[in-house]
Amino acid sequence: MMIDNVWILESFIKQRSAAIGTQFGFIGIGQGGSKIVDAFAGIRNSVNNEPCYPVLCFNTNLGDLESLKNVDKHNRVALKGKEFERGAGMVPEKGRQAVEANGEEVFTAIQRTMKNAEVVCIVASLGGGTGTGALNIMIDVVADYVGKPVIAIVSLPNPHIDENINAYNALKELTPKLEELRTDSEGNEYRALESLIILDNKKIIEDHLGDTEAAAISWDRYSNYKVASILHEWNVVTTLESDKSLDAEDFKNKLLLTGGVLTFAKKKINIQDNDLKSESDLINEIVSTYRGRNVLANGFDYENDAKAFGIHVVMPKHREDLLNANTLEKINRRLQEELPGVPVYYGRSTWDSRYALVYTITSLRGLPERARKLKEESEELISQQRERENKSSGFGIDGELSANPFKPSTTRNRSTSSAPSNPFATAKKETAATIDQSKNPFKRKS
């Protein structure tokens, strides 16, 4: 299985027992958000080739919508209006206004496409105009009026002064929703935003530069495929046959819908590797996954911020004995030592491979380091720009410049007689009548 015939998904998703655990729906806003959703739209059922997830994209720029590869044309909605028809121009307020101006069509499209979704993921890049400006209002619409749990998937821009400021302001409005409880008309409490997934473009670009196997893929597509594949693989792995299962309901209710920032890690372990000389070596490899193999962002404070932790190991069928009940319990105890008081949910399954796959997911009450320091990073970019302006040479041309003393004079003083002779006095003056007309290049031929 592949996304766009480019990105390979792990083969266990085609096993007989494999299924979709949680029926996600994805709504992309703006160019960046729509491209991420386009990657999810490229994930198809291995049996009937139908899309695995319902998707919907909104944008002010019609050209960006038309460039999508996998989203059905009926699910690409242009936010119309003369002031928006060429995009929001990195002005978030225009993005918000565009959704409000097209509110009826927006709401109808969401109800039509997301009616069977259990959880709606709203996706946007933070830094531009449409997605950044419309993100928070779209979360409120889905949570309050559509009545679905909402996960936000957002990307932090590569450092850029204007995009950083937009991202900071959007995050400042977004993160309080993770702890905001609201009440519906029947008195039921719900969280405005159930969880937040952050893609750090700066980190992912660095990963891309170091990944020689991905050289043919642009870094932004690389980023989109990473988030689509990790979430989909987690969503399937929880449905595989297992005698120790972190099942789909636990995945959804104990990990996804916890009011935290979600981070994912993944590691592939070669079981045949001679370095794995003992059970202890295998345990160390598995437990260390969450600290060093983060897929989307880095710099989390696990000790202080972790709320819930999930781990699933997919073992080679011929070596499943290496991960027996006793080994799983040792892994559990190690994790409890490292993350005291944090509930751990773990599962095990098998596949036809010589590799073991380790998946972890952590819900945290805290942001990745770069998001925490986005204000300082933005202020530094502003400071650097001011410094450049102060050092710039400018456009002024000051002072006076005297005449060139070495330039020859244009006047000549020569002695002449009082009545100089006219050298043309005897010349015959030509007139039109005396000019040879056959030599006139502009004369019309008769």
KOLKE-551316 format. One record per residue (C-alpha): residue number from 1; x, y, z. Coordinates in Angstrom, 3 decimals, always signed. Each point is the difference from the previous one (the first is absolute). Example, Ala and Ser with C-alpha at 12.3 -4.5 7.8 and 13.67 -1.06 7.14 Angstrom:
+-----+----------+----------+----------+
!  nr !       c1 !       c2 !       c3 !
+-----+----------+----------+----------+
!   1 !  +12.300 !   -4.500 !   +7.800 !
!   2 !   +1.370 !   +3.440 !   -0.660 !
+-----+----------+----------+----------+
end
This chain:
+-----+----------+----------+----------+
!  nr !       c1 !       c2 !       c3 !
+-----+----------+----------+----------+
!   1 !   +0.000 !   +0.000 !   +0.000 !
!   2 !   +1.220 !   +3.468 !   -0.921 !
!   3 !   -1.166 !   +3.590 !   +0.132 !
!   4 !   +0.123 !   +1.576 !   -3.474 !
!   5 !   +2.240 !   -2.864 !   -1.149 !
!   6 !   +2.772 !   +1.746 !   +1.914 !
!   7 !   -0.254 !   -0.616 !   +3.742 !
!   8 !   +0.010 !   -3.609 !   +1.219 !
!   9 !   -2.359 !   -0.967 !   +2.824 !
!  10 !   +0.940 !   -2.918 !   +2.251 !
!  11 !   -1.326 !   -3.278 !   -1.411 !
!  12 !   -1.852 !   -1.062 !   +3.166 !
!  13 !   -2.843 !   +2.303 !   -1.052 !
!  14 !   -0.918 !   -2.638 !   -2.623 !
!  15 !   -0.234 !   -2.900 !   +2.443 !
!  16 !   -3.311 !   -1.841 !   +0.163 !
!  17 !   -0.948 !   +1.399 !   +3.405 !
!  18 !   +1.100 !   +3.570 !   -0.782 !
!  19 !   -2.695 !   +2.673 !   +0.013 !
!  20 !   -0.583 !   +3.656 !   +0.751 !
!  21 !   -0.194 !   +0.459 !   +3.764 !
!  22 !   -1.374 !   +3.553 !   +0.215 !
!  23 !   -1.938 !   +1.541 !   -2.861 !
!  24 !   +1.815 !   +3.297 !   -0.366 !
!  25 !   -1.195 !   +2.771 !   -2.285 !
!  26 !   +2.454 !   +2.641 !   -1.241 !
!  27 !   -0.700 !   +3.660 !   -0.802 !
!  28 !   +2.826 !   +1.973 !   -1.601 !
!  29 !   +0.019 !   +3.806 !   +0.056 !
!  30 !   +2.290 !   +2.053 !   -2.217 !
!  31 !   +2.819 !   -1.235 !   -2.190 !
!  32 !   +2.069 !   -1.764 !   +2.657 !
!  33 !   -2.924 !   -1.654 !   +1.755 !
!  34 !   -1.542 !   -1.158 !   -3.264 !
!  35 !   +3.255 !   -1.615 !   -1.137 !
!  36 !   +0.250 !   -1.980 !   +3.235 !
!  37 !   -3.605 !   -1.139 !   -0.411 !
!  38 !   +0.774 !   -0.938 !   -3.603 !
!  39 !   +2.547 !   -2.485 !   +1.386 !
!  40 !   -2.665 !   -1.560 !   +2.233 !
!  41 !   -2.315 !   -0.138 !   -3.015 !
!  42 !   +2.671 !   -2.038 !   -1.780 !
!  43 !   -0.285 !   -2.829 !   +2.556 !
!  44 !   -2.287 !   -2.629 !   -1.522 !
!  45 !   -1.555 !   -3.264 !   +1.072 !
!  46 !   +2.115 !   -2.935 !   -1.230 !
!  47 !   -3.137 !   -2.009 !   -0.874 !
!  48 !   -2.203 !   +2.424 !   -1.958 !
!  49 !   +2.401 !   +2.926 !   -0.586 !
!  50 !   -2.494 !   +2.389 !   +1.576 !
!  51 !   +1.302 !   +2.897 !   +2.112 !
!  52 !   +0.367 !   -0.970 !   +3.654 !
!  53 !   -1.076 !   +3.374 !   +1.368 !
!  54 !   -2.529 !   +2.715 !   -0.901 !
!  55 !   +1.759 !   +3.263 !   -0.869 !
!  56 !   -0.908 !   +3.610 !   -0.723 !
!  57 !   +2.108 !   +3.029 !   -0.985 !
!  58 !   -0.679 !   +3.746 !   +0.170 !
!  59 !   +2.144 !   +2.733 !   -1.519 !
!  60 !   -0.173 !   +3.558 !   -1.253 !
!  61 !   +2.304 !   -0.838 !   -2.904 !
!  62 !   -1.730 !   -2.063 !   -2.687 !
!  63 !   +3.301 !   -0.886 !   -1.673 !
!  64 !   +1.262 !   -1.672 !   +3.189 !
!  65 !   -3.179 !   -2.074 !   +0.205 !
!  66 !   +0.327 !   -1.105 !   -3.614 !
!  67 !   +3.570 !   -1.231 !   +0.601 !
!  68 !   -1.120 !   -2.664 !   +2.512 !
!  69 !   +0.480 !   -3.564 !   -1.228 !
!  70 !   -2.263 !   -2.194 !   +2.117 !
!  71 !   -2.851 !   +2.079 !   +1.439 !
!  72 !   -3.214 !   -0.415 !   -1.995 !
!  73 !   -0.930 !   +3.197 !   -1.854 !
!  74 !   -3.386 !   +0.121 !   +1.753 !
!  75 !   +1.880 !   +0.276 !   +3.294 !
!  76 !   +2.102 !   +2.998 !   -1.001 !
!  77 !   -1.807 !   +3.147 !   +1.078 !
!  78 !   +1.145 !   +3.438 !   -1.152 !
!  79 !   -0.587 !   +2.802 !   +2.516 !
!  80 !   -1.410 !   +2.610 !   -2.344 !
!  81 !   +0.034 !   +3.771 !   +0.118 !
!  82 !   +1.775 !   +2.731 !   -1.948 !
!  83 !   +2.299 !   +0.749 !   +2.918 !
!  84 !   +0.993 !   -3.697 !   +0.300 !
!  85 !   +0.093 !   -1.253 !   -3.587 !
!  86 !   +3.786 !   +0.229 !   -0.257 !
!  87 !   +0.652 !   -1.452 !   +3.448 !
!  88 !   +0.345 !   +1.518 !   +3.459 !
!  89 !   +3.512 !   +1.341 !   -0.613 !
!  90 !   +1.384 !   -1.187 !   +3.377 !
!  91 !   -2.624 !   +2.130 !   +1.785 !
!  92 !   -1.751 !   -2.293 !   +2.525 !
!  93 !   -2.919 !   +2.366 !   +0.479 !
!  94 !   -0.883 !   -0.500 !   -3.668 !
!  95 !   -0.100 !   -3.754 !   +0.574 !
!  96 !   -2.428 !   +0.406 !   +2.877 !
!  97 !   -2.161 !   +2.402 !   -2.008 !
!  98 !   -0.023 !   -2.373 !   -2.977 !
!  99 !   -1.485 !   -2.821 !   +2.087 !
! 100 !   -2.577 !   +2.311 !   +1.545 !
! 101 !   -0.970 !   +1.417 !   -3.401 !
! 102 !   -0.515 !   -3.524 !   -1.368 !
! 103 !   -1.389 !   -1.399 !   +3.237 !
! 104 !   -3.117 !   -1.673 !   -1.360 !
! 105 !   +1.885 !   -1.901 !   -2.696 !
! 106 !   +2.790 !   -0.895 !   +2.460 !
! 107 !   -2.433 !   -1.435 !   +2.549 !
! 108 !   -1.966 !   -1.949 !   -2.616 !
! 109 !   +3.190 !   -1.546 !   -1.404 !
! 110 !   +1.192 !   -1.044 !   +3.456 !
! 111 !   -3.316 !   -1.627 !   +0.855 !
! 112 !   -0.045 !   -1.830 !   -3.341 !
! 113 !   +3.530 !   -1.427 !   +0.134 !
! 114 !   +0.540 !   -0.507 !   +3.739 !
! 115 !   -3.336 !   -1.623 !   +0.914 !
! 116 !   +1.585 !   -3.452 !   +0.559 !
! 117 !   +3.236 !   +1.213 !   +1.595 !
! 118 !   +0.591 !   -0.872 !   +3.658 !
! 119 !   +2.768 !   +2.581 !   +0.388 !
! 120 !   +0.594 !   +3.024 !   -2.243 !
! 121 !   +3.584 !   +1.150 !   -0.578 !
! 122 !   +0.286 !   +3.636 !   -1.076 !
! 123 !   +3.288 !   +0.616 !   -1.779 !
! 124 !   +1.806 !   +3.271 !   -0.721 !
! 125 !   +3.480 !   +1.401 !   -0.378 !
! 126 !   +0.711 !   +2.799 !   +2.460 !
! 127 !   +1.674 !   +2.919 !   -1.691 !
! 128 !   -2.137 !   +0.798 !   -3.015 !
! 129 !   -3.359 !   +1.697 !   -0.309 !
! 130 !   -2.954 !   -2.287 !   -0.716 !
! 131 !   +0.829 !   -2.981 !   +2.216 !
! 132 !   +1.510 !   +2.058 !   +2.807 !
! 133 !   -2.926 !   +2.391 !   +0.117 !
! 134 !   -2.806 !   -2.537 !   -0.435 !
! 135 !   +1.326 !   -2.784 !   +2.259 !
! 136 !   -1.450 !   +1.088 !   +3.317 !
! 137 !   -3.420 !   +0.931 !   -1.327 !
! 138 !   -0.193 !   -3.336 !   -1.849 !
! 139 !   +0.786 !   -1.892 !   +3.209 !
! 140 !   -2.866 !   +1.789 !   +1.734 !
! 141 !   -2.395 !   -0.767 !   -2.848 !
! 142 !   +0.737 !   -3.735 !   +0.046 !
! 143 !   +0.149 !   -0.360 !   +3.784 !
! 144 !   -3.039 !   +2.155 !   +0.822 !
! 145 !   -2.343 !   -0.453 !   -2.958 !
! 146 !   +0.976 !   -3.247 !   -1.735 !
! 147 !   +0.487 !   -1.653 !   +3.373 !
! 148 !   +3.134 !   -2.021 !   -0.828 !
! 149 !   +3.225 !   -0.327 !   +2.026 !
! 150 !   +2.708 !   +2.131 !   -1.634 !
! 151 !   +3.736 !   -0.564 !   -0.404 !
! 152 !   +2.089 !   +2.799 !   -1.508 !
! 153 !   +2.999 !   -0.858 !   -2.181 !
! 154 !   +2.186 !   +3.059 !   -0.574 !
! 155 !   +3.453 !   +0.722 !   -1.390 !
! 156 !   +2.489 !   +2.526 !   +1.332 !
! 157 !   +1.691 !   +1.967 !   -2.811 !
! 158 !   +3.666 !   -0.113 !   -0.793 !
! 159 !   +1.373 !   +3.167 !   +1.700 !
! 160 !   -1.408 !   +3.054 !   -1.820 !
! 161 !   -0.834 !   +3.288 !   +1.642 !
! 162 !   -3.569 !   +0.426 !   -1.330 !
! 163 !   -0.930 !   -3.683 !   +0.208 !
! 164 !   +1.415 !   -0.333 !   +3.523 !
! 165 !   -2.132 !   +2.876 !   +1.255 !
! 166 !   -3.124 !   -1.473 !   -1.617 !
! 167 !   +0.761 !   -3.423 !   +1.487 !
! 168 !   +0.591 !   +1.403 !   +3.480 !
! 169 !   -3.273 !   +1.919 !   +0.026 !
! 170 !   -1.946 !   -3.022 !   -1.274 !
! 171 !   +1.542 !   -2.341 !   +2.603 !
! 172 !   -0.732 !   +2.489 !   +2.752 !
! 173 !   -3.691 !   -0.179 !   -0.901 !
! 174 !   +0.060 !   -3.748 !   -0.661 !
! 175 !   +1.685 !   -1.595 !   +3.026 !
! 176 !   -2.505 !   +1.167 !   +2.687 !
! 177 !   -2.665 !   -2.051 !   -1.795 !
! 178 !   +1.782 !   -3.180 !   +1.180 !
! 179 !   -1.112 !   +0.761 !   +3.576 !
! 180 !   -3.297 !   +1.698 !   -0.764 !
! 181 !   -3.083 !   -2.021 !   +0.932 !
! 182 !   -3.315 !   +1.010 !   -1.547 !
! 183 !   -3.566 !   -1.170 !   +0.561 !
! 184 !   -2.508 !   -0.878 !   -2.706 !
! 185 !   -3.763 !   +0.646 !   +0.046 !
! 186 !   -0.596 !   -3.293 !   +1.804 !
! 187 !   +2.510 !   +0.743 !   +2.736 !
! 188 !   +2.760 !   -2.265 !   -1.331 !
! 189 !   +3.563 !   +1.192 !   +0.480 !
! 190 !   +2.511 !   -0.134 !   -2.841 !
! 191 !   +3.462 !   +1.341 !   -0.656 !
! 192 !   +0.295 !   +2.779 !   -2.592 !
! 193 !   +3.137 !   -1.657 !   -1.400 !
! 194 !   +0.690 !   -3.633 !   +0.826 !
! 195 !   +3.670 !   -0.022 !   -1.004 !
! 196 !   +2.641 !   +1.779 !   -2.045 !
! 197 !   +2.576 !   -1.469 !   -2.389 !
! 198 !   +2.894 !   +2.285 !   -0.932 !
! 199 !   +2.278 !   -0.422 !   -3.030 !
! 200 !   +3.187 !   +2.019 !   +0.334 !
! 201 !   +1.020 !   +0.833 !   -3.567 !
! 202 !   +3.484 !   +1.028 !   +1.110 !
! 203 !   +0.572 !   -3.445 !   +1.560 !
! 204 !   -1.558 !   -1.847 !   -2.932 !
! 205 !   +2.113 !   +1.907 !   -2.553 !
! 206 !   +3.120 !   -1.064 !   +1.920 !
! 207 !   -1.260 !   -3.608 !   +0.007 !
! 208 !   -0.642 !   +0.218 !   -3.734 !
! 209 !   +3.493 !   +1.281 !   -0.738 !
! 210 !   +1.443 !   -2.976 !   +1.866 !
! 211 !   -2.288 !   -2.600 !   -1.565 !
! 212 !   +1.728 !   -1.117 !   -3.201 !
! 213 !   -2.895 !   -2.324 !   -0.894 !
! 214 !   -2.371 !   +2.973 !   -0.176 !
! 215 !   +2.141 !   +2.209 !   -2.246 !
! 216 !   -2.504 !   -0.226 !   -2.861 !
! 217 !   -2.837 !   +1.315 !   +2.199 !
! 218 !   -0.318 !   +3.701 !   +0.812 !
! 219 !   +0.263 !   +0.760 !   +3.713 !
! 220 !   -3.630 !   +1.165 !   +0.285 !
! 221 !   -1.341 !   -3.231 !   -1.525 !
! 222 !   +2.400 !   -1.898 !   +2.253 !
! 223 !   -1.580 !   +1.786 !   +2.984 !
! 224 !   -3.546 !   -0.702 !   -1.181 !
! 225 !   +0.702 !   -3.703 !   -0.553 !
! 226 !   +1.632 !   -0.342 !   +3.420 !
! 227 !   -3.030 !   +1.234 !   +1.927 !
! 228 !   -2.465 !   -1.903 !   -2.198 !
! 229 !   +1.889 !   -3.290 !   +0.256 !
! 230 !   +0.710 !   +0.075 !   +3.743 !
! 231 !   -3.598 !   +0.782 !   +0.938 !
! 232 !   -1.420 !   -2.564 !   -2.429 !
! 233 !   +2.415 !   -2.755 !   +1.074 !
! 234 !   -0.834 !   +0.639 !   +3.658 !
! 235 !   -3.693 !   -0.084 !   -0.881 !
! 236 !   +0.387 !   -3.432 !   -1.626 !
! 237 !   +2.487 !   -1.613 !   +2.378 !
! 238 !   -2.513 !   +0.234 !   +2.846 !
! 239 !   -2.339 !   -2.355 !   -1.923 !
! 240 !   +2.484 !   -2.829 !   -0.644 !
! 241 !   -0.455 !   -3.374 !   +1.689 !
! 242 !   +1.781 !   -0.006 !   +3.323 !
! 243 !   +0.004 !   -1.703 !   +3.372 !
! 244 !   +1.104 !   +3.304 !   +1.535 !
! 245 !   -1.835 !   +2.809 !   -1.660 !
! 246 !   -0.035 !   +3.746 !   +0.153 !
! 247 !   -3.297 !   -0.103 !   -1.857 !
! 248 !   -1.733 !   +2.616 !   -2.118 !
! 249 !   -2.245 !   +1.240 !   +2.815 !
! 250 !   +2.964 !   +0.478 !   +2.345 !
! 251 !   +1.889 !   +1.754 !   -2.783 !
! 252 !   -2.864 !   +2.418 !   -0.550 !
! 253 !   -1.243 !   +0.639 !   +3.520 !
! 254 !   +3.148 !   -0.415 !   +2.122 !
! 255 !   +2.521 !   +1.591 !   -2.366 !
! 256 !   -1.504 !   +2.039 !   -2.835 !
! 257 !   -2.776 !   +1.796 !   +1.880 !
! 258 !   +1.916 !   +1.124 !   +3.076 !
! 259 !   +0.394 !   +3.755 !   -0.381 !
! 260 !   +3.721 !   -0.227 !   -0.661 !
! 261 !   +2.632 !   +0.563 !   -2.656 !
! 262 !   +0.622 !   -3.314 !   -1.755 !
! 263 !   +3.425 !   -1.122 !   -1.106 !
! 264 !   +0.829 !   -3.165 !   -1.918 !
! 265 !   +3.170 !   -2.059 !   -0.245 !
! 266 !   +0.878 !   -3.001 !   -2.148 !
! 267 !   +2.984 !   -2.327 !   -0.159 !
! 268 !   +0.915 !   -3.013 !   -2.127 !
! 269 !   +2.151 !   -2.613 !   +1.758 !
! 270 !   +1.836 !   -2.746 !   -1.868 !
! 271 !   -0.572 !   -3.046 !   +2.181 !
! 272 !   +2.839 !   -1.807 !   -1.773 !
! 273 !   +2.450 !   +2.706 !   +1.034 !
! 274 !   +2.900 !   -1.495 !   +1.929 !
! 275 !   -0.038 !   +3.019 !   +2.320 !
! 276 !   -3.210 !   -1.318 !   +1.578 !
! 277 !   +1.716 !   -2.539 !   +2.217 !
! 278 !   -2.555 !   -0.183 !   +2.788 !
! 279 !   -3.539 !   +0.756 !   +1.099 !
! 280 !   +1.379 !   +3.083 !   +1.707 !
! 281 !   +1.338 !   +1.320 !   -3.333 !
! 282 !   -3.427 !   -0.420 !   -1.601 !
! 283 !   -1.717 !   +1.762 !   +2.913 !
! 284 !   +2.442 !   +2.906 !   -0.233 !
! 285 !   -0.658 !   +0.366 !   -3.735 !
! 286 !   -3.759 !   -0.023 !   +0.476 !
! 287 !   -0.160 !   +2.328 !   +3.007 !
! 288 !   +2.394 !   +2.569 !   -1.489 !
! 289 !   -2.208 !   +0.470 !   -3.081 !
! 290 !   -2.147 !   +2.824 !   +1.365 !
! 291 !   +2.976 !   +2.156 !   +0.964 !
! 292 !   +1.960 !   -0.044 !   -3.240 !
! 293 !   -2.277 !   -0.917 !   -2.898 !
! 294 !   -2.571 !   +2.765 !   -0.002 !
! 295 !   -1.593 !   +0.263 !   -3.403 !
! 296 !   -1.434 !   +3.527 !   -0.091 !
! 297 !   +1.567 !   +2.184 !   +2.715 !
! 298 !   +2.712 !   -0.070 !   +2.688 !
! 299 !   +0.679 !   +1.456 !   +3.411 !
! 300 !   -2.794 !   -1.348 !   +2.219 !
! 301 !   +0.219 !   -0.081 !   +3.794 !
! 302 !   -1.192 !   -3.564 !   +0.553 !
! 303 !   +0.774 !   -0.156 !   +3.723 !
! 304 !   -2.117 !   +3.033 !   +0.904 !
! 305 !   -2.574 !   +0.206 !   -2.807 !
! 306 !   -0.986 !   -3.575 !   -0.936 !
! 307 !   -3.679 !   -0.790 !   +0.643 !
! 308 !   -0.358 !   -3.399 !   -1.703 !
! 309 !   +2.321 !   -2.308 !   -1.905 !
! 310 !   -0.670 !   -2.715 !   -2.580 !
! 311 !   +2.405 !   -2.524 !   -1.484 !
! 312 !   -0.596 !   -2.748 !   -2.552 !
! 313 !   +2.644 !   -2.433 !   -1.247 !
! 314 !   -0.483 !   -1.964 !   -3.223 !
! 315 !   +2.272 !   -3.045 !   +0.195 !
! 316 !   +1.160 !   -2.374 !   -2.759 !
! 317 !   -2.174 !   -3.110 !   +0.174 !
! 318 !   +2.979 !   -2.318 !   +0.190 !
! 319 !   +1.436 !   +1.901 !   +3.005 !
! 320 !   -3.110 !   +0.995 !   +1.925 !
! 321 !   +1.285 !   -2.099 !   +2.903 !
! 322 !   +2.549 !   +2.777 !   +0.702 !
! 323 !   -2.806 !   +2.261 !   +1.165 !
! 324 !   -1.912 !   -2.198 !   +2.422 !
! 325 !   -2.193 !   +1.075 !   +2.905 !
! 326 !   +2.962 !   +0.265 !   +2.359 !
! 327 !   +1.938 !   +2.245 !   -2.391 !
! 328 !   -3.027 !   +2.244 !   -0.479 !
! 329 !   -0.310 !   +0.383 !   +3.752 !
! 330 !   +3.676 !   +0.963 !   +0.251 !
! 331 !   -0.564 !   +2.620 !   -2.716 !
! 332 !   -3.021 !   +1.287 !   +1.901 !
! 333 !   +2.016 !   +0.325 !   +3.216 !
! 334 !   +2.832 !   +1.805 !   -1.753 !
! 335 !   -2.466 !   +2.489 !   -1.441 !
! 336 !   -1.596 !   +0.479 !   +3.416 !
! 337 !   +3.444 !   +0.801 !   +1.407 !
! 338 !   +0.657 !   +2.573 !   -2.730 !
! 339 !   -3.525 !   +1.456 !   +0.019 !
! 340 !   -1.218 !   -0.442 !   +3.574 !
! 341 !   -3.749 !   +0.244 !   +0.436 !
! 342 !   -0.703 !   +0.059 !   -3.752 !
! 343 !   -2.477 !   -2.667 !   -1.183 !
! 344 !   +1.631 !   -2.293 !   -2.578 !
! 345 !   -2.024 !   -1.909 !   -2.605 !
! 346 !   +1.905 !   -2.616 !   -1.938 !
! 347 !   -0.660 !   -2.598 !   -2.625 !
! 348 !   +1.718 !   -2.624 !   -2.111 !
! 349 !   -0.725 !   -1.570 !   -3.377 !
! 350 !   +1.901 !   -1.803 !   -2.769 !
! 351 !   +0.796 !   +0.315 !   -3.688 !
! 352 !   +1.981 !   -1.733 !   -2.733 !
! 353 !   +3.338 !   +1.765 !   +0.226 !
! 354 !   +3.447 !   -0.322 !   +1.524 !
! 355 !   -0.435 !   +3.404 !   +1.607 !
! 356 !   -1.829 !   +1.038 !   +3.131 !
! 357 !   -1.915 !   +3.280 !   -0.135 !
! 358 !   -0.421 !   +2.135 !   +3.114 !
! 359 !   -2.697 !   +2.674 !   +0.079 !
! 360 !   -0.455 !   +2.433 !   +2.868 !
! 361 !   -2.473 !   +2.801 !   +0.604 !
! 362 !   +0.113 !   +2.433 !   +2.904 !
! 363 !   -2.604 !   +2.505 !   +1.092 !
! 364 !   +1.668 !   +2.944 !   +1.728 !
! 365 !   -1.121 !   +3.081 !   +1.865 !
! 366 !   +2.726 !   +2.038 !   -1.656 !
! 367 !   +1.303 !   +1.137 !   -3.381 !
! 368 !   +3.122 !   -1.049 !   -1.899 !
! 369 !   +2.999 !   +2.212 !   +0.649 !
! 370 !   -0.195 !   +2.056 !   -3.186 !
! 371 !   -3.675 !   +0.824 !   +0.567 !
! 372 !   +0.782 !   +1.026 !   +3.592 !
! 373 !   +2.736 !   +2.313 !   -1.245 !
! 374 !   -1.815 !   +1.333 !   -3.059 !
! 375 !   -0.363 !   +3.453 !   +1.563 !
! 376 !   +3.747 !   +0.258 !   +0.682 !
! 377 !   +0.814 !   -1.298 !   -3.475 !
! 378 !   -2.342 !   +2.575 !   -1.540 !
! 379 !   +1.478 !   +2.848 !   +2.059 !
! 380 !   +3.486 !   -1.043 !   -1.111 !
! 381 !   -1.094 !   +0.099 !   -3.652 !
! 382 !   -1.448 !   +3.492 !   +0.557 !
! 383 !   +3.222 !   +1.101 !   +1.701 !
! 384 !   +2.102 !   -1.325 !   -2.876 !
! 385 !   -2.128 !   +1.870 !   -2.522 !
! 386 !   +0.333 !   +3.269 !   +1.947 !
! 387 !   +3.762 !   -0.487 !   +0.204 !
! 388 !   +0.201 !   -0.515 !   -3.753 !
! 389 !   -2.043 !   +3.128 !   -0.618 !
! 390 !   +2.230 !   +2.044 !   +2.312 !
! 391 !   +3.086 !   -1.235 !   -1.844 !
! 392 !   -1.426 !   +0.483 !   -3.467 !
! 393 !   +1.711 !   +2.559 !   -2.241 !
! 394 !   -3.284 !   +1.677 !   -0.966 !
! 395 !   -0.822 !   +2.060 !   -3.063 !
! 396 !   +1.327 !   +3.463 !   +0.938 !
! 397 !   +2.663 !   +1.746 !   -2.102 !
! 398 !   +1.496 !   +2.789 !   +2.107 !
! 399 !   +2.361 !   +2.947 !   -0.547 !
! 400 !   +0.966 !   +2.115 !   -2.983 !
! 401 !   +2.279 !   -1.059 !   -2.826 !
! 402 !   +2.249 !   +2.589 !   -1.737 !
! 403 !   +0.579 !   +0.077 !   -3.744 !
! 404 !   +2.612 !   -2.339 !   -1.376 !
! 405 !   +3.196 !   +2.051 !   -0.243 !
! 406 !   +1.406 !   -2.395 !   -2.588 !
! 407 !   -2.870 !   +0.300 !   -2.458 !
! 408 !   +0.997 !   +1.987 !   -3.140 !
! 409 !   -1.699 !   +3.388 !   -0.376 !
! 410 !   -2.800 !   +0.258 !   -2.551 !
! 411 !   +0.976 !   +3.598 !   -0.903 !
! 412 !   +2.980 !   +0.865 !   -2.176 !
! 413 !   +1.515 !   +3.471 !   -0.306 !
! 414 !   +1.602 !   +0.365 !   -3.462 !
! 415 !   +0.930 !   +3.172 !   -1.796 !
! 416 !   -2.057 !   +0.762 !   -3.116 !
! 417 !   -0.232 !   +2.891 !   -2.383 !
! 418 !   -2.683 !   +2.595 !   +0.623 !
! 419 !   -1.883 !   -1.185 !   -3.084 !
! 420 !   +0.490 !   -3.725 !   -0.395 !
! 421 !   -0.784 !   -1.455 !   -3.369 !
! 422 !   -3.039 !   -2.250 !   -0.427 !
! 423 !   +1.155 !   -3.390 !   -1.297 !
! 424 !   -3.548 !   -0.758 !   -1.161 !
! 425 !   -0.631 !   +3.267 !   -1.717 !
! 426 !   +0.537 !   -1.381 !   -3.509 !
! 427 !   -1.693 !   -3.362 !   +0.648 !
! 428 !   -3.130 !   -0.682 !   -2.014 !
! 429 !   -3.001 !   -0.397 !   +2.283 !
! 430 !   -1.956 !   -3.164 !   -0.712 !
! 431 !   -3.775 !   +0.073 !   +0.051 !
! 432 !   -2.629 !   -2.662 !   -0.384 !
! 433 !   -0.145 !   +0.824 !   -3.683 !
! 434 !   +3.700 !   -0.645 !   -0.512 !
! 435 !   +0.323 !   -3.237 !   +2.098 !
! 436 !   +0.123 !   -3.204 !   -2.027 !
! 437 !   -3.326 !   -1.635 !   +1.030 !
! 438 !   +1.128 !   -3.411 !   -1.179 !
! 439 !   +2.264 !   -0.134 !   +3.074 !
! 440 !   -2.791 !   +0.691 !   +2.547 !
! 441 !   -0.456 !   -3.225 !   +2.088 !
! 442 !   -3.430 !   +1.154 !   +1.211 !
! 443 !   -1.399 !   +0.915 !   -3.416 !
! 444 !   -3.006 !   -2.134 !   -0.895 !
! 445 !   +0.429 !   -1.990 !   -3.141 !
! 446 !   -2.490 !   +0.850 !   -2.709 !
+-----+----------+----------+----------+
end
